Amino acid sequence: MNYIALTLTILSGLFTMNSIAQDSLKAQQYHNEADAFLADNNRKMAIISLEKAVESDTTFNQGYVELARLYSFEKEYGVAKKMCYQALSIKNDQRDPHLYLASIYGMEASLDSSYIHYEVVSRIDENDADAFLGMAQVRTMQEDYDAAMIYAKKAVRLMESQQSSNTGKAQHLIGVLHYYLGEDKQAIKYLTTASKNGVELEDHLLEFILDYDQKVINFESETDFRRTEQTLLKHYEFILNNPAEEGTTNRLNSCQYILDWVSTCPYITVQVTQKLVPYMTYGESLIVFMGGWTKYCIESGDCSEKWQGCLAATRDVLDYYFANKEVLGKNKDLEKMVKRNKKDRLEQYIRNNIR
């Protein structure tokens, strides 16, 4: 090749590289524009900007990944899948496109395809907790509970070590799997833990926990009480939040549960005396007092100062009184407590009469 031909070849290459650089620069500018739209919660305009980005540079991988995510939000799953495959044609070992595809295929009930993409993510990163949780969910839907349990437990281990916000979801799934397998104690253990971690349990699972705990009130150890603290609080909230004339059978069940639980709990002692609870025959005031004291101890984690538990309990009783006075009528002892509370003398009264 002569000098002139070689020079032209090099220049041609430089022009091509310069053109590619310009395309990439345009794509990045459109991407930045999309970020600004997303900051204003404007997904529609962000999508338009990202479409321009990938049109400017068909190798702009980041644009395809973002488009896949946004189209998924917009529930345009067909387009979202197309964007995922475009991104994977550029770089196949990307986590996010595979996760989006796994999720979309799962919603479309294409469970085998969903599983494949979760499995790919687990191969990309063997510590990807979301991948194992996804595989567990797919196997659960396929009713392969043993395999699902293996993946779900691995997901929990990884999420706990990574302090993931999704830990509760994985614990919930393990609880559901134990529930399906008829392993009630383990189901309750994980479902209760998931609930504490912010997962809202389905109604039938809440009923399952309440029904089960109702049958095992003769607990064998402190652990049994610790495990059912949230159940106790649910019964207590039911009494407080529902008018006295409604749900008679359920109220009786809840009152009995609170009475049995509090009176046998080894680490919480509620002091009931005529001075502190002169109104104990008024409606469910005694149950409310016991439940209020116990609630304070559970939520504060401190039962060392008895007067604090008693004060919290008495104030709950006053709330109960105001809510039900029209149905149950006035009570002179409670009216005295109301006056003490209004004059900021309730705390001192309780301190003077607590043992």
C-alpha positions as a LaTeX table, in Angstrom:
\begin{tabular}{lrrr}
\hline
Residue & $x$ (\AA) & $y$ (\AA) & $z$ (\AA) \\
\hline
Met1 & 0.00 & 0.00 & 0.00 \\
Asn2 & 1.49 & 3.36 & $-1.02$ \\
Tyr3 & 1.75 & 6.36 & 1.30 \\
Ile4 & $-1.30$ & 8.20 & $-0.08$ \\
Ala5 & $-3.52$ & 5.11 & 0.16 \\
Leu6 & $-2.31$ & 4.43 & 3.71 \\
Thr7 & $-2.99$ & 8.04 & 4.72 \\
Leu8 & $-6.53$ & 7.90 & 3.30 \\
Thr9 & $-7.20$ & 4.64 & 5.16 \\
Ile10 & $-6.05$ & 6.13 & 8.46 \\
Leu11 & $-8.07$ & 9.31 & 7.90 \\
Ser12 & $-11.13$ & 7.22 & 7.06 \\
Gly13 & $-10.70$ & 5.36 & 10.34 \\
Leu14 & $-10.34$ & 8.62 & 12.25 \\
Phe15 & $-13.50$ & 10.02 & 10.67 \\
Thr16 & $-15.35$ & 6.83 & 11.66 \\
Met17 & $-14.05$ & 6.97 & 15.24 \\
Asn18 & $-14.94$ & 10.65 & 15.46 \\
Ser19 & $-18.45$ & 9.90 & 14.20 \\
Ile20 & $-18.88$ & 7.14 & 16.82 \\
Ala21 & $-17.65$ & 9.47 & 19.56 \\
Gln22 & $-20.14$ & 12.12 & 18.49 \\
Asp23 & $-22.96$ & 9.55 & 18.48 \\
Ser24 & $-21.99$ & 8.43 & 21.99 \\
Leu25 & $-21.84$ & 12.03 & 23.17 \\
Lys26 & $-25.34$ & 12.70 & 21.80 \\
Ala27 & $-26.64$ & 9.55 & 23.44 \\
Gln28 & $-25.16$ & 10.57 & 26.78 \\
Gln29 & $-26.71$ & 14.03 & 26.48 \\
Tyr30 & $-30.13$ & 12.48 & 25.88 \\
His31 & $-29.52$ & 10.16 & 28.82 \\
Asn32 & $-28.75$ & 13.13 & 31.08 \\
Glu33 & $-31.92$ & 14.78 & 29.82 \\
Ala34 & $-33.86$ & 11.63 & 30.76 \\
Asp35 & $-32.35$ & 11.72 & 34.26 \\
Ala36 & $-33.64$ & 15.27 & 34.68 \\
Phe37 & $-37.14$ & 14.20 & 33.62 \\
Leu38 & $-37.04$ & 11.28 & 36.06 \\
Ala39 & $-36.03$ & 13.66 & 38.86 \\
Asp40 & $-39.33$ & 15.46 & 38.12 \\
Asn41 & $-41.23$ & 12.14 & 38.06 \\
Asn42 & $-41.89$ & 12.50 & 34.34 \\
Arg43 & $-41.43$ & 8.96 & 33.01 \\
Lys44 & $-43.10$ & 9.66 & 29.66 \\
Met45 & $-40.60$ & 12.37 & 28.69 \\
Ala46 & $-37.72$ & 10.32 & 30.09 \\
Ile47 & $-38.68$ & 7.46 & 27.76 \\
Ile48 & $-38.73$ & 9.85 & 24.77 \\
Ser49 & $-35.23$ & 11.10 & 25.65 \\
Leu50 & $-33.89$ & 7.57 & 26.07 \\
Glu51 & $-35.41$ & 6.50 & 22.75 \\
Lys52 & $-33.49$ & 9.38 & 21.15 \\
Ala53 & $-30.35$ & 8.22 & 22.97 \\
Val54 & $-30.44$ & 4.70 & 21.53 \\
Glu55 & $-31.43$ & 6.07 & 18.12 \\
Ser56 & $-28.33$ & 8.28 & 18.20 \\
Asp57 & $-26.11$ & 5.39 & 19.24 \\
Thr58 & $-27.47$ & 1.88 & 18.69 \\
Thr59 & $-24.72$ & 0.50 & 20.94 \\
Phe60 & $-25.72$ & 2.68 & 23.91 \\
Asn61 & $-26.31$ & $-0.15$ & 26.33 \\
Gln62 & $-27.26$ & 1.97 & 29.33 \\
Gly63 & $-30.13$ & 3.49 & 27.37 \\
Tyr64 & $-31.64$ & 0.09 & 26.55 \\
Val65 & $-31.40$ & $-1.02$ & 30.20 \\
Glu66 & $-33.11$ & 2.15 & 31.42 \\
Leu67 & $-35.81$ & 1.84 & 28.77 \\
Ala68 & $-36.45$ & $-1.76$ & 29.85 \\
Arg69 & $-36.95$ & $-0.60$ & 33.42 \\
Leu70 & $-39.23$ & 2.31 & 32.50 \\
Tyr71 & $-41.35$ & 0.31 & 30.05 \\
Ser72 & $-41.77$ & $-2.30$ & 32.80 \\
Phe73 & $-43.10$ & 0.44 & 35.11 \\
Glu74 & $-45.49$ & 1.49 & 32.35 \\
Lys75 & $-46.59$ & $-2.18$ & 32.02 \\
Glu76 & $-45.57$ & $-2.22$ & 28.35 \\
Tyr77 & $-43.97$ & $-5.59$ & 28.82 \\
Gly78 & $-43.52$ & $-6.45$ & 25.16 \\
Val79 & $-41.42$ & $-3.35$ & 24.53 \\
Ala80 & $-39.59$ & $-3.85$ & 27.82 \\
Lys81 & $-38.55$ & $-7.36$ & 26.76 \\
Lys82 & $-37.36$ & $-6.03$ & 23.41 \\
Met83 & $-35.16$ & $-3.46$ & 25.19 \\
Cys84 & $-33.76$ & $-6.17$ & 27.48 \\
Tyr85 & $-32.76$ & $-8.33$ & 24.53 \\
Gln86 & $-31.20$ & $-5.31$ & 22.78 \\
Ala87 & $-29.10$ & $-4.65$ & 25.89 \\
Leu88 & $-28.12$ & $-8.33$ & 26.18 \\
Ser89 & $-27.08$ & $-8.42$ & 22.51 \\
Ile90 & $-24.49$ & $-5.79$ & 23.43 \\
Lys91 & $-23.40$ & $-7.40$ & 26.71 \\
Asn92 & $-24.90$ & $-10.72$ & 27.74 \\
Asp93 & $-23.69$ & $-10.91$ & 31.34 \\
Gln94 & $-25.72$ & $-7.98$ & 32.67 \\
Arg95 & $-27.72$ & $-8.50$ & 35.82 \\
Asp96 & $-30.60$ & $-6.05$ & 35.38 \\
Pro97 & $-31.92$ & $-7.07$ & 31.93 \\
His98 & $-32.03$ & $-10.71$ & 33.04 \\
Leu99 & $-33.89$ & $-9.75$ & 36.23 \\
Tyr100 & $-36.40$ & $-7.64$ & 34.28 \\
Leu101 & $-36.99$ & $-10.52$ & 31.86 \\
Ala102 & $-37.37$ & $-12.99$ & 34.74 \\
Ser103 & $-39.95$ & $-10.75$ & 36.39 \\
Ile104 & $-41.90$ & $-10.13$ & 33.17 \\
Tyr105 & $-41.96$ & $-13.81$ & 32.22 \\
Gly106 & $-43.14$ & $-14.60$ & 35.75 \\
Met107 & $-46.07$ & $-12.18$ & 35.39 \\
Glu108 & $-46.86$ & $-13.77$ & 32.03 \\
Ala109 & $-46.85$ & $-17.22$ & 33.72 \\
Ser110 & $-43.95$ & $-18.33$ & 31.51 \\
Leu111 & $-42.36$ & $-19.87$ & 34.57 \\
Asp112 & $-39.62$ & $-21.91$ & 32.87 \\
Ser113 & $-38.38$ & $-18.81$ & 31.02 \\
Ser114 & $-38.55$ & $-16.80$ & 34.23 \\
Tyr115 & $-36.50$ & $-19.41$ & 36.08 \\
Ile116 & $-33.84$ & $-19.49$ & 33.35 \\
His117 & $-33.16$ & $-15.76$ & 33.64 \\
Tyr118 & $-33.00$ & $-15.87$ & 37.46 \\
Glu119 & $-30.57$ & $-18.77$ & 37.17 \\
Val120 & $-28.39$ & $-16.77$ & 34.75 \\
Val121 & $-28.19$ & $-13.96$ & 37.31 \\
Ser122 & $-27.17$ & $-16.46$ & 40.02 \\
Arg123 & $-24.32$ & $-17.58$ & 37.72 \\
Ile124 & $-23.27$ & $-13.99$ & 37.06 \\
Asp125 & $-23.07$ & $-13.44$ & 40.84 \\
Glu126 & $-23.34$ & $-16.41$ & 43.19 \\
Asn127 & $-24.22$ & $-14.03$ & 46.04 \\
Asp128 & $-27.13$ & $-12.33$ & 44.30 \\
Ala129 & $-29.92$ & $-12.75$ & 46.85 \\
Asp130 & $-32.64$ & $-11.45$ & 44.51 \\
Ala131 & $-31.84$ & $-14.20$ & 42.01 \\
Phe132 & $-32.28$ & $-16.93$ & 44.62 \\
Leu133 & $-35.48$ & $-15.34$ & 45.93 \\
Gly134 & $-36.77$ & $-15.22$ & 42.34 \\
Met135 & $-35.96$ & $-18.90$ & 41.76 \\
Ala136 & $-37.70$ & $-19.74$ & 45.05 \\
Gln137 & $-40.82$ & $-17.83$ & 43.97 \\
Val138 & $-40.90$ & $-19.61$ & 40.61 \\
Arg139 & $-40.49$ & $-23.04$ & 42.17 \\
Thr140 & $-43.25$ & $-22.16$ & 44.67 \\
Met141 & $-45.61$ & $-21.31$ & 41.81 \\
Gln142 & $-44.64$ & $-24.64$ & 40.21 \\
Glu143 & $-45.46$ & $-26.33$ & 43.56 \\
Asp144 & $-41.92$ & $-27.66$ & 43.91 \\
Tyr145 & $-41.80$ & $-26.66$ & 47.57 \\
Asp146 & $-38.64$ & $-28.56$ & 48.51 \\
Ala147 & $-36.56$ & $-26.82$ & 45.83 \\
Ala148 & $-38.22$ & $-23.51$ & 46.64 \\
Met149 & $-37.27$ & $-23.91$ & 50.32 \\
Ile150 & $-33.59$ & $-24.44$ & 49.45 \\
Tyr151 & $-33.47$ & $-21.27$ & 47.33 \\
Ala152 & $-35.50$ & $-19.21$ & 49.82 \\
Lys153 & $-33.26$ & $-20.14$ & 52.75 \\
Lys154 & $-30.18$ & $-19.22$ & 50.72 \\
Ala155 & $-31.83$ & $-15.90$ & 49.86 \\
Val156 & $-32.51$ & $-15.21$ & 53.55 \\
Arg157 & $-28.91$ & $-16.02$ & 54.52 \\
Leu158 & $-27.56$ & $-13.68$ & 51.85 \\
Met159 & $-30.05$ & $-10.90$ & 52.61 \\
Glu160 & $-29.38$ & $-11.02$ & 56.34 \\
Ser161 & $-25.63$ & $-10.79$ & 55.77 \\
Gln162 & $-26.16$ & $-7.93$ & 53.30 \\
Gln163 & $-28.79$ & $-6.23$ & 55.53 \\
Ser164 & $-31.16$ & $-6.17$ & 52.56 \\
Ser165 & $-34.53$ & $-4.42$ & 52.79 \\
Asn166 & $-36.03$ & $-7.50$ & 51.08 \\
Thr167 & $-35.18$ & $-9.85$ & 53.95 \\
Gly168 & $-38.77$ & $-9.80$ & 55.19 \\
Lys169 & $-40.05$ & $-10.92$ & 51.77 \\
Ala170 & $-37.77$ & $-13.95$ & 51.80 \\
Gln171 & $-38.76$ & $-14.80$ & 55.39 \\
His172 & $-42.42$ & $-14.49$ & 54.38 \\
Leu173 & $-41.89$ & $-16.94$ & 51.53 \\
Ile174 & $-40.23$ & $-19.47$ & 53.85 \\
Gly175 & $-43.18$ & $-19.10$ & 56.23 \\
Val176 & $-45.62$ & $-19.70$ & 53.37 \\
Leu177 & $-43.68$ & $-22.78$ & 52.27 \\
His178 & $-43.78$ & $-24.23$ & 55.79 \\
Tyr179 & $-47.51$ & $-23.43$ & 55.84 \\
Tyr180 & $-48.02$ & $-25.36$ & 52.58 \\
Leu181 & $-45.98$ & $-28.26$ & 53.95 \\
Gly182 & $-48.09$ & $-28.40$ & 57.14 \\
Glu183 & $-45.15$ & $-27.40$ & 59.38 \\
Asp184 & $-47.13$ & $-25.01$ & 61.55 \\
Lys185 & $-44.58$ & $-24.01$ & 64.18 \\
Gln186 & $-41.93$ & $-23.16$ & 61.58 \\
Ala187 & $-44.52$ & $-21.34$ & 59.48 \\
Ile188 & $-45.52$ & $-19.15$ & 62.43 \\
Lys189 & $-41.87$ & $-18.48$ & 63.33 \\
Tyr190 & $-41.02$ & $-17.12$ & 59.87 \\
Leu191 & $-44.33$ & $-15.35$ & 59.25 \\
Thr192 & $-44.10$ & $-13.55$ & 62.59 \\
Thr193 & $-40.51$ & $-12.51$ & 61.87 \\
Ala194 & $-41.52$ & $-11.31$ & 58.39 \\
Ser195 & $-44.33$ & $-9.27$ & 59.94 \\
Lys196 & $-41.86$ & $-7.62$ & 62.32 \\
Asn197 & $-39.73$ & $-6.77$ & 59.29 \\
Gly198 & $-42.55$ & $-4.84$ & 57.68 \\
Val199 & $-44.29$ & $-7.48$ & 55.54 \\
Glu200 & $-48.09$ & $-7.23$ & 55.63 \\
Leu201 & $-49.46$ & $-10.74$ & 56.07 \\
Glu202 & $-52.43$ & $-11.96$ & 54.06 \\
Asp203 & $-55.71$ & $-12.29$ & 55.99 \\
His204 & $-55.76$ & $-16.09$ & 55.85 \\
Leu205 & $-52.23$ & $-16.25$ & 57.30 \\
Leu206 & $-53.16$ & $-13.86$ & 60.12 \\
Glu207 & $-56.17$ & $-16.02$ & 60.92 \\
Phe208 & $-53.95$ & $-19.10$ & 60.82 \\
Ile209 & $-51.56$ & $-17.56$ & 63.37 \\
Leu210 & $-54.37$ & $-16.38$ & 65.64 \\
Asp211 & $-56.18$ & $-19.73$ & 65.49 \\
Tyr212 & $-53.00$ & $-21.68$ & 66.14 \\
Asp213 & $-51.92$ & $-19.51$ & 69.06 \\
Gln214 & $-55.41$ & $-19.73$ & 70.53 \\
Lys215 & $-54.94$ & $-23.49$ & 70.79 \\
Val216 & $-51.51$ & $-23.40$ & 72.46 \\
Ile217 & $-52.09$ & $-20.92$ & 75.26 \\
Asn218 & $-50.52$ & $-23.39$ & 77.72 \\
Phe219 & $-47.04$ & $-22.36$ & 76.70 \\
Glu220 & $-44.02$ & $-24.35$ & 77.81 \\
Ser221 & $-41.33$ & $-21.66$ & 77.90 \\
Glu222 & $-40.58$ & $-17.94$ & 77.76 \\
Thr223 & $-39.81$ & $-18.40$ & 74.05 \\
Asp224 & $-43.48$ & $-19.23$ & 73.43 \\
Phe225 & $-44.50$ & $-15.91$ & 74.96 \\
Arg226 & $-41.84$ & $-13.95$ & 73.07 \\
Arg227 & $-42.98$ & $-15.56$ & 69.84 \\
Thr228 & $-46.60$ & $-14.54$ & 70.38 \\
Glu229 & $-46.12$ & $-10.96$ & 71.58 \\
Gln230 & $-47.43$ & $-9.60$ & 68.29 \\
Thr231 & $-50.46$ & $-11.90$ & 68.53 \\
Leu232 & $-51.19$ & $-10.53$ & 71.99 \\
Leu233 & $-50.94$ & $-6.96$ & 70.64 \\
Lys234 & $-53.30$ & $-7.77$ & 67.75 \\
His235 & $-55.93$ & $-9.04$ & 70.21 \\
Tyr236 & $-55.42$ & $-5.92$ & 72.32 \\
Glu237 & $-55.73$ & $-3.54$ & 69.34 \\
Phe238 & $-58.94$ & $-5.32$ & 68.37 \\
Ile239 & $-60.46$ & $-4.56$ & 71.78 \\
Leu240 & $-59.38$ & $-0.92$ & 71.66 \\
Asn241 & $-60.32$ & $-0.20$ & 68.06 \\
Asn242 & $-63.78$ & $-1.76$ & 67.91 \\
Pro243 & $-66.89$ & $-0.49$ & 69.74 \\
Ala244 & $-67.89$ & $-2.53$ & 72.78 \\
Glu245 & $-71.23$ & $-3.63$ & 71.32 \\
Glu246 & $-69.69$ & $-5.10$ & 68.14 \\
Gly247 & $-68.21$ & $-8.56$ & 67.52 \\
Thr248 & $-69.22$ & $-10.08$ & 70.85 \\
Thr249 & $-67.76$ & $-13.55$ & 70.19 \\
Asn250 & $-64.47$ & $-12.19$ & 68.88 \\
Arg251 & $-64.22$ & $-9.78$ & 71.80 \\
Leu252 & $-64.72$ & $-12.61$ & 74.28 \\
Asn253 & $-62.02$ & $-14.65$ & 72.57 \\
Ser254 & $-59.62$ & $-11.71$ & 72.56 \\
Cys255 & $-60.33$ & $-10.86$ & 76.21 \\
Gln256 & $-59.73$ & $-14.45$ & 77.25 \\
Tyr257 & $-56.50$ & $-14.59$ & 75.27 \\
Ile258 & $-55.21$ & $-11.38$ & 76.89 \\
Leu259 & $-56.20$ & $-12.57$ & 80.37 \\
Asp260 & $-54.52$ & $-15.98$ & 79.94 \\
Trp261 & $-51.40$ & $-14.56$ & 78.28 \\
Val262 & $-50.76$ & $-11.73$ & 80.75 \\
Ser263 & $-51.57$ & $-13.74$ & 83.87 \\
Thr264 & $-49.04$ & $-16.47$ & 82.94 \\
Cys265 & $-46.29$ & $-14.42$ & 81.26 \\
Pro266 & $-42.99$ & $-15.05$ & 83.12 \\
Tyr267 & $-41.31$ & $-11.70$ & 82.34 \\
Ile268 & $-44.12$ & $-9.12$ & 82.63 \\
Thr269 & $-45.95$ & $-8.53$ & 85.92 \\
Val270 & $-49.03$ & $-6.32$ & 85.92 \\
Gln271 & $-50.00$ & $-4.90$ & 89.31 \\
Val272 & $-53.76$ & $-4.76$ & 89.82 \\
Thr273 & $-55.05$ & $-3.21$ & 93.05 \\
Gln274 & $-58.29$ & $-1.52$ & 94.09 \\
Lys275 & $-56.49$ & 1.82 & 94.36 \\
Leu276 & $-55.04$ & 1.61 & 90.84 \\
Val277 & $-57.98$ & $-0.10$ & 89.15 \\
Pro278 & $-61.13$ & 0.87 & 91.09 \\
Tyr279 & $-63.08$ & 0.56 & 87.85 \\
Met280 & $-62.19$ & $-3.08$ & 87.17 \\
Thr281 & $-65.81$ & $-4.20$ & 86.79 \\
Tyr282 & $-66.58$ & $-1.52$ & 84.18 \\
Gly283 & $-66.91$ & $-3.25$ & 80.81 \\
Glu284 & $-63.55$ & $-4.61$ & 79.67 \\
Ser285 & $-61.53$ & $-2.02$ & 81.59 \\
Leu286 & $-59.57$ & $-4.64$ & 83.55 \\
Ile287 & $-58.54$ & $-6.39$ & 80.31 \\
Val288 & $-57.62$ & $-3.05$ & 78.74 \\
Phe289 & $-55.53$ & $-2.15$ & 81.82 \\
Met290 & $-53.67$ & $-5.48$ & 81.68 \\
Gly291 & $-53.21$ & $-5.24$ & 77.93 \\
Gly292 & $-52.07$ & $-1.59$ & 78.08 \\
Trp293 & $-49.43$ & $-2.31$ & 80.72 \\
Thr294 & $-48.18$ & $-5.31$ & 78.74 \\
Lys295 & $-48.12$ & $-3.34$ & 75.49 \\
Tyr296 & $-45.98$ & $-0.67$ & 77.13 \\
Cys297 & $-43.49$ & $-3.29$ & 78.35 \\
Ile298 & $-43.30$ & $-5.03$ & 74.95 \\
Glu299 & $-42.90$ & $-1.85$ & 72.89 \\
Ser300 & $-40.53$ & $-0.04$ & 75.26 \\
Gly301 & $-38.55$ & $-3.14$ & 76.18 \\
Asp302 & $-38.42$ & $-1.84$ & 79.76 \\
Cys303 & $-40.60$ & $-3.00$ & 82.68 \\
Ser304 & $-38.31$ & $-1.79$ & 85.45 \\
Glu305 & $-40.41$ & 1.26 & 86.36 \\
Lys306 & $-43.84$ & $-0.06$ & 87.28 \\
Trp307 & $-45.47$ & 3.38 & 87.42 \\
Gln308 & $-44.72$ & 3.92 & 83.69 \\
Gly309 & $-46.54$ & 0.73 & 82.71 \\
Cys310 & $-49.41$ & 1.63 & 84.99 \\
Leu311 & $-49.66$ & 5.17 & 83.59 \\
Ala312 & $-49.71$ & 3.92 & 79.99 \\
Ala313 & $-52.35$ & 1.34 & 80.91 \\
Thr314 & $-54.55$ & 3.89 & 82.70 \\
Arg315 & $-54.44$ & 6.26 & 79.75 \\
Asp316 & $-55.49$ & 3.42 & 77.45 \\
Val317 & $-58.40$ & 2.71 & 79.80 \\
Leu318 & $-59.43$ & 6.38 & 79.58 \\
Asp319 & $-59.37$ & 6.16 & 75.77 \\
Tyr320 & $-61.53$ & 3.03 & 76.02 \\
Tyr321 & $-63.90$ & 4.86 & 78.39 \\
Phe322 & $-64.36$ & 7.85 & 76.08 \\
Ala323 & $-64.94$ & 5.57 & 73.09 \\
Asn324 & $-67.59$ & 3.45 & 74.82 \\
Lys325 & $-69.19$ & 5.72 & 77.42 \\
Glu326 & $-72.35$ & 6.16 & 75.37 \\
Val327 & $-72.90$ & 2.41 & 75.29 \\
Leu328 & $-71.61$ & 1.43 & 78.74 \\
Gly329 & $-72.60$ & 4.57 & 80.64 \\
Lys330 & $-70.71$ & 6.80 & 83.05 \\
Asn331 & $-68.50$ & 5.51 & 85.85 \\
Lys332 & $-67.63$ & 7.65 & 88.89 \\
Asp333 & $-64.22$ & 6.05 & 89.45 \\
Leu334 & $-63.22$ & 6.62 & 85.85 \\
Glu335 & $-64.49$ & 10.19 & 85.99 \\
Lys336 & $-62.10$ & 10.78 & 88.90 \\
Met337 & $-59.25$ & 9.43 & 86.78 \\
Val338 & $-60.33$ & 11.72 & 83.94 \\
Lys339 & $-60.17$ & 14.76 & 86.27 \\
Arg340 & $-56.75$ & 13.76 & 87.61 \\
Asn341 & $-55.50$ & 13.41 & 84.02 \\
Lys342 & $-56.86$ & 16.83 & 83.02 \\
Lys343 & $-55.17$ & 18.46 & 86.03 \\
Asp344 & $-51.86$ & 16.65 & 85.39 \\
Arg345 & $-52.20$ & 14.80 & 88.68 \\
Leu346 & $-52.62$ & 11.27 & 87.26 \\
Glu347 & $-48.93$ & 10.43 & 87.18 \\
Gln348 & $-48.39$ & 11.52 & 90.79 \\
Tyr349 & $-51.49$ & 9.60 & 91.92 \\
Ile350 & $-50.11$ & 6.44 & 90.32 \\
Arg351 & $-46.60$ & 6.98 & 91.77 \\
Asn352 & $-48.13$ & 7.36 & 95.24 \\
Asn353 & $-50.18$ & 4.16 & 95.00 \\
Ile354 & $-47.86$ & 1.79 & 93.12 \\
Arg355 & $-46.10$ & $-0.89$ & 95.15 \\
\hline
\end{tabular}
